Amino acid sequence: MEAWRRILADSIVKPKDLADRLGVDAKEIEAIVGDYPMRITPTVMATMKEKGDAIWKQVVPDIAEMDDFGAEDDPLEEDLMSPVPHLVHRYPDRVLLMVTNQCPIYCRFCTRKRLVGKPGFLKKGELDQAIAYLREHTEVRDVILSGGDPLLLPDHLLERILKALRTIPHLELIRLGSRVPGTLPERITPELCAIVKKYHPIYMNLHFNHPDELTPAVKAACGMLADAGVPLGAQTVLLKGVNDDPEIMKRLMHQLLLARIKPYYLYQADLTKGTNHFRTTVETGLNIIKSLQGHTSGMAVPHFVIDAPGGGGKIPLLPGDYMVHMDAEGVLLKNYENKAFHYPQPKQESARELPMVSVAPSPGSCSNGAHDDL
């Protein structure tokens, strides 16, 4: 058995084992995980410092999960946008392909709590259906492998999927969304990196929520992927009591860059059943972005997005009113220090003039556009 499989097998999945290790109530945990399983890898266990800390809250079941069981199972309506099994086609030129329901850990705030934790991988017949759909839809140039976590697939199954996708002429990019490097770094092996290199361009977006997650072993695993030519991005979910603090978020973004990972998305928490206790106000996220913008490198500032309920896609939000006024003469701008600057417009040769635009003061401005999945 491969080393990473043995380590994964040592994860905590039973309430009694969790009670023995952490002193929690086994019966209470059992009642919670009846609807949504638990898995905590040795790496994550070793990262916890104390009861209720940022790592604990992400993975240890909490009775608060039982408080909002009337909420939606599928708030993003992914199931309604699935033309063939395991494939979601929400945006015009890209699709999401869910290749497994297994994850290295089961985040208590997961959007797909309705699906993850069930056994099994994408079957060959299901892969064939997805490939056939993609061949017919020549507008699709980008596929995101997700789940579950695609890096929990055995090497031969992952390569089967990558090889099949690379037979589609119009498919340009393959992306993987994964939490494996941060929770099961032993999975990132030379063999895995060699497989990935064969099917470039491949991108990976990795899930990190707190700077303590970026241990030396985790950074080394991410370095192996970067050395294999994989551009790495980071997805972060804004979580109450975990990272809803500007200084914690700045430390996280800096640690990501040190690990050669570009911060990509900061997500407002979704409206998923059993996760309401993690939600912050939208203003919290806007204030965090404002605390980063101008106060650190632009590379350290992610897009703050809300994945709109009802399948509307990702909508980016910006704090403050950076553009105060615009007309044919120029644009009045404010920077991160609230200082005003005037940028002149180029002279127009025709008589056509730009409409005058004034921006009313508001807690935050919202750009009406959708970003890629993952």
Backbone hydrogen bonds, N-H to C=O, Kabsch-Sander energy under -0.5 kcal/mol:
donor,donor_aa,acceptor,acceptor_aa,energy
5,R,2,E,-0.6
6,R,2,E,-1.7
7,I,3,A,-2.1
8,L,4,W,-2.3
9,A,5,R,-2.2
10,D,6,R,-0.8
10,D,7,I,-0.7
11,S,8,L,-1.7
12,I,40,I,-2.4
13,V,11,S,-0.6
18,L,14,K,-2.1
19,A,15,P,-2.6
20,D,16,K,-2.5
21,R,17,D,-2.0
22,L,18,L,-3.1
23,G,19,A,-2.0
26,A,24,V,-0.7
29,I,25,D,-2.2
30,E,26,A,-2.4
31,A,27,K,-1.9
32,I,28,E,-1.6
33,V,29,I,-2.7
34,G,30,E,-0.6
35,D,32,I,-1.3
36,Y,32,I,-0.8
40,I,12,I,-1.5
45,M,41,T,-2.6
46,A,42,P,-2.3
47,T,43,T,-0.9
47,T,44,V,-0.6
48,M,44,V,-1.0
48,M,45,M,-0.7
53,D,50,E,-1.8
57,K,53,D,-2.6
58,Q,54,A,-0.8
58,Q,55,I,-0.6
59,V,55,I,-1.0
59,V,56,W,-1.0
60,V,56,W,-3.0
65,E,62,D,-2.3
66,M,63,I,-1.9
67,D,64,A,-1.7
69,F,66,M,-0.7
71,A,68,D,-1.7
72,E,271,L,-0.6
77,E,74,D,-1.8
81,M,77,E,-0.5
81,M,78,E,-1.2
82,S,79,D,-0.9
84,V,87,L,-0.5
87,L,84,V,-1.9
88,V,96,L,-2.9
89,H,81,M,-2.8
90,R,88,V,-0.6
91,Y,94,R,-0.7
94,R,91,Y,-0.7
95,V,142,D,-1.9
96,L,88,V,-2.8
97,L,144,I,-3.3
98,M,86,H,-3.2
98,M,96,L,-0.6
99,V,97,L,-0.8
99,V,146,S,-2.3
100,T,146,S,-0.6
101,N,120,G,-1.2
106,Y,39,R,-1.4
107,C,105,I,-0.7
108,R,58,Q,-2.8
110,C,107,C,-1.5
113,K,110,C,-0.9
115,L,112,R,-2.1
116,V,112,R,-2.4
117,G,101,N,-3.3
118,K,115,L,-1.1
122,L,99,V,-2.4
127,L,123,K,-2.6
128,D,124,K,-2.6
129,Q,125,G,-1.7
130,A,126,E,-2.1
131,I,127,L,-2.7
132,A,128,D,-2.3
133,Y,129,Q,-2.3
134,L,130,A,-2.4
135,R,131,I,-2.3
136,E,132,A,-1.6
137,H,133,Y,-1.5
138,T,136,E,-1.1
140,V,137,H,-1.8
141,R,93,D,-2.6
141,R,139,E,-0.6
142,D,93,D,-1.0
143,V,173,L,-2.0
144,I,95,V,-2.6
145,L,143,V,-0.5
145,L,175,R,-3.7
146,S,97,L,-2.6
146,S,144,I,-0.5
149,D,102,Q,-2.8
152,L,149,D,-2.0
153,L,150,P,-1.6
157,L,154,P,-0.6
158,L,154,P,-2.4
159,E,155,D,-2.6
160,R,156,H,-1.7
161,I,157,L,-1.9
162,L,158,L,-2.5
163,K,159,E,-2.9
164,A,160,R,-2.0
165,L,161,I,-2.4
166,R,162,L,-1.9
167,T,164,A,-1.4
168,I,165,L,-1.7
171,L,168,I,-1.3
172,E,141,R,-1.5
172,E,170,H,-0.7
173,L,141,R,-2.4
174,I,201,P,-1.4
175,R,143,V,-2.8
176,L,203,Y,-2.1
177,G,145,L,-2.5
178,S,176,L,-0.5
178,S,205,N,-2.2
182,G,179,R,-0.5
183,T,179,R,-0.9
183,T,180,V,-1.3
184,L,180,V,-3.5
187,R,184,L,-2.3
188,I,185,P,-1.6
189,T,187,R,-1.4
193,C,189,T,-2.4
194,A,190,P,-2.1
195,I,191,E,-1.8
196,V,192,L,-2.4
197,K,193,C,-2.1
198,K,194,A,-0.9
198,K,195,I,-0.9
199,Y,196,V,-1.7
200,H,197,K,-0.9
203,Y,174,I,-2.4
204,M,231,P,-2.2
205,N,176,L,-2.6
206,L,204,M,-0.6
206,L,233,G,-3.3
207,H,178,S,-1.9
208,F,206,L,-0.6
208,F,235,Q,-2.1
213,E,210,H,-1.9
214,L,211,P,-1.6
215,T,213,E,-1.7
219,K,215,T,-2.7
220,A,216,P,-2.1
221,A,217,A,-2.0
222,C,218,V,-2.4
223,G,219,K,-2.2
224,M,220,A,-1.8
225,L,221,A,-1.6
226,A,222,C,-2.5
227,D,223,G,-2.7
228,A,224,M,-1.1
229,G,226,A,-1.8
230,V,225,L,-2.0
233,G,204,M,-2.7
234,A,262,K,-1.9
235,Q,206,L,-2.9
236,T,265,Y,-2.2
238,L,267,Y,-3.2
239,L,237,V,-0.6
240,K,278,F,-2.6
242,V,239,L,-1.9
243,N,239,L,-2.0
244,D,239,L,-0.8
245,D,243,N,-1.7
249,M,245,D,-2.5
250,K,246,P,-2.3
251,R,247,E,-2.3
252,L,248,I,-2.4
253,M,249,M,-2.5
254,H,250,K,-2.3
255,Q,251,R,-2.5
256,L,252,L,-2.4
257,L,253,M,-2.0
258,L,254,H,-2.0
259,A,255,Q,-1.4
260,R,257,L,-1.7
261,I,256,L,-2.5
262,K,232,L,-2.6
264,Y,234,A,-2.3
265,Y,234,A,-1.7
266,L,303,H,-3.2
267,Y,236,T,-3.4
267,Y,265,Y,-0.5
268,Q,305,V,-2.6
269,A,238,L,-0.5
272,T,270,D,-1.0
273,K,72,E,-2.2
274,G,68,D,-0.8
275,T,272,T,-1.6
278,F,275,T,-2.1
279,R,276,N,-1.5
285,G,281,T,-1.0
286,L,282,V,-2.1
287,N,283,E,-2.6
288,I,284,T,-1.8
289,I,285,G,-2.3
290,K,286,L,-2.4
291,S,287,N,-1.9
292,L,288,I,-1.0
292,L,289,I,-0.6
293,Q,289,I,-3.0
294,G,296,T,-0.6
295,H,292,L,-1.3
296,T,292,L,-1.2
300,A,297,S,-1.8
301,V,298,G,-1.5
303,H,264,Y,-2.9
304,F,317,L,-0.5
305,V,266,L,-2.5
305,V,303,H,-0.6
306,I,315,I,-2.1
308,A,306,I,-1.1
308,A,313,G,-2.7
310,G,75,P,-2.9
311,G,308,A,-0.9
312,G,308,A,-1.1
313,G,308,A,-0.6
314,K,371,H,-0.6
315,I,306,I,-2.4
317,L,304,F,-2.9
318,L,365,S,-3.3
320,G,363,P,-1.0
324,V,322,Y,-0.7
324,V,332,L,-2.7
325,H,332,L,-1.4
326,M,357,V,-2.8
327,D,330,G,-2.2
331,V,343,Y,-3.0
332,L,325,H,-3.0
333,L,331,V,-0.6
333,L,341,F,-3.5
334,K,322,Y,-2.5
335,N,339,K,-2.1
338,N,335,N,-2.1
341,F,333,L,-2.8
343,Y,331,V,-2.9
343,Y,341,F,-0.5
345,Q,329,E,-2.1
357,V,326,M,-3.3
359,V,324,V,-2.2
360,A,358,S,-0.6
365,S,318,L,-2.1
365,S,320,G,-0.5
367,S,316,P,-1.5
367,S,365,S,-0.5
368,N,366,C,-0.5
369,G,367,S,-1.8
371,H,314,K,-0.5
